[in-house]
Amino acid sequence: MRCGSDNPKENGIVLSGYFYGEAYKGKDWSGKNRRTYYADAEIEMIIDPDCGALLTADKLSEKIPTFDWTGGHSGRYLDEKDSDVLESLWAEYLDGCNDILRPGVCAFDDYNDLIMESGADLIRKLYGSSCAICGYDYSKIFPDKNSGVEIPVRYMSIRELHPELPHQCWPICSNCYEVKDEIIVERLMKKYGKSH
């Protein structure tokens, strides 16, 4: 979170990633001798908040009112239900913005890992288990729901190539993902256009 402004519309999420391992107590970075906890993190994406719109504290407070999004926190976490809401909000945010997802504004670790699992599930509910380009159906090849094999959901920064595309997140198999963006856009427009 970026919480440096009195205006909640200027505060919001500036990075995403994963914590790994257990939280541990450490020295207070501020020098105020407060009880402080840290955790090791794998950073996935970092946004420059001065270059584009954020997923704001206002929006977060509206959708997850049980958590205080306006102040600094140390060692606090969301329960599972609110975590799922947050991941869905983040997926919708990524899917809806063109201005921020470009070099110089945003740093990526790996494009393919941008969409967290609950966000990917939303896309799969919309489009099913088939590749949006070639139609390869993962559920027919891997019918066992416990196999752990599902169609990958990719973030594709392609809406600027055709603004009428309804999403930037699509179920796309590994083969089609290697095709040039212009061809992917052409295929998506033929199949979906503004229909979704």
N, C-alpha and C positions, 0 to 999 in steps of 0.2 A: 504494500500500500504506500501511496504518497500522501502524507497528511500534513504538508507544510503550509497550507493555506487556510484562512478562516472561511473561505467559500467552498462548500462541499462539492460544488460543480467542478472545481479545479483539482479535487482530490480523487484518487481512484487507484485501480490496480496497475502497477507498472512492470510486473514480471510474473511469470508462471514457472513452475517447476515442481520437483518432488523432494520431500524430506526423506532421509533414510537414516536408520539407526534410532536410538532413543535420544530424547532431549536431555541436555545436561546443564547443570548449574555452572555459571561462570561469572567472571568479574564484570561489574556494571560498566558498560562502555562510556556512560555519561560522567562517571566519577562521583555520582551521588550516593553510591553504596546501596542501591536498591537491589532487591532480590531479582536476579536476571537469569534467564535460561536461553540456551542456544541449541541449534540443531544443524547437522550437516545437510546441505542441499545440493541437488543436481538442477542447475538452472536451465530452463528450456527456452525461454523467450524473454527479452528485455525490451521495453518500449521507452523511447524518449518522450516524457510527458509534455515537453514544450513544442512538440512537432505534430501533435494530433490529438483527437478526442480519446478520453479514457473511459473505461467502464467505471463510472463514478460512484462515490460514496453514497450519493443520493439514491441512485438506482439500486445499489446493494441494500441500503436501509429499507427501501420500498419492498424488495423481494425477500429479504432475510431480516425482519425487524427485531428478532431476538438477540442479535449481535450488535455491539457498538462499533460502527465503522468509522467513527470520527476521531478517535484518539490512538495513541501508540499502545502497543501490547507486547508482552513478553511471555512466551510459554502458553498462550491460549490457543485453542483450536475449536473448530466447528464440529457439531455432532454429524453423524453419517447422513441424516436427512438433509440438513442444511448444506453439507459438502456437495451432495448431488445437485442441489439447486444452484450452488455457486459454479460447478463445472458446466452445467447447462447454460447459465448466463454467459460464461466465458466463451463457450462454443458459439452461441448466438452473436456475441460481440465480434469475434473473429470473422464469422460468416458475413457480418453486415458492414464491415469497414474496408474501404480501399485505401484511404489516405495514409493510414498508419503502417501498413504492411509493405514497406519498401526499404531498400538499403538506405542507411543514414538515419532512419527513424526507428527501425526495429532490428535487433540482433537475434538471429535464430541459432539454436543448436542443431536442430534437425527438423526440416519441414514436416516430415511424416509423423512426428510425435506431437504436433501442436494440438491436436484434438484429443482431449482426455476421453476416457471410455464412456462416461454418461453422455457426453456430447456426440460421440460416434454412434451410440445407440439411438439417439434421436434421428440421425440421418438414416440409419438402417431401417427404422420404423417407417420412414417416408418412402424409401426406395427398395426395401427388401434386401435380399442377400446376393443379388446379381450385380455385376459390373455395369455401371451406367453407360459405358461405351460399347463393349462387345457382347454383353449379356451373359458372360460366363457366370454360372450359378454355383456359388460355393456350397449351398445347402444340399444340392443334388450330389455333389462329389463327397462332401463331409456331412452326412445327414445326422450324425450323433451330435446333439447339442453340447455334450460334454467334451467334445474333441478339442475345444479351444481354438478352432480354425474358423475365422469369420472374414468376410470381405473387408479389406482395409478401407478406412475412410480417410481421404487425403484432403488437406487444405491446398487449394489451387488458387493462386493470386491471378485469376483470369477474368474477373468481372469487368476490369477496365478494357479488355479486348471485346467484350460484348455486354453492355450494361443491362440488357434484358434478361440475362441469366439470373434465375431466382436465388441461387446459392453460390458460395465459394467452396463449400465442403461437399464432396461427392464420394460414393463408393466406387473405387476404380481399382481394377486388378493390377498386379505388378507389370504385366506386359503392356497394357494400355498406358500405364503411367509413364512409360518411356517415350511415348509419342509426343511430337511437338505440341505446344499449348494451342496453337492456332487450329490444329486438326481436332484436338479434344473439344475446343469451343464449338467448332462447326458441328460435331456429332451431338454434343449436348443440346445445342439450339434446335437441331432437327427433332430430337426426341422429346425435349422438355419445354423449351422456350419459356413462356410465362405461365405455363400450365400448373406449376407447383408452387 
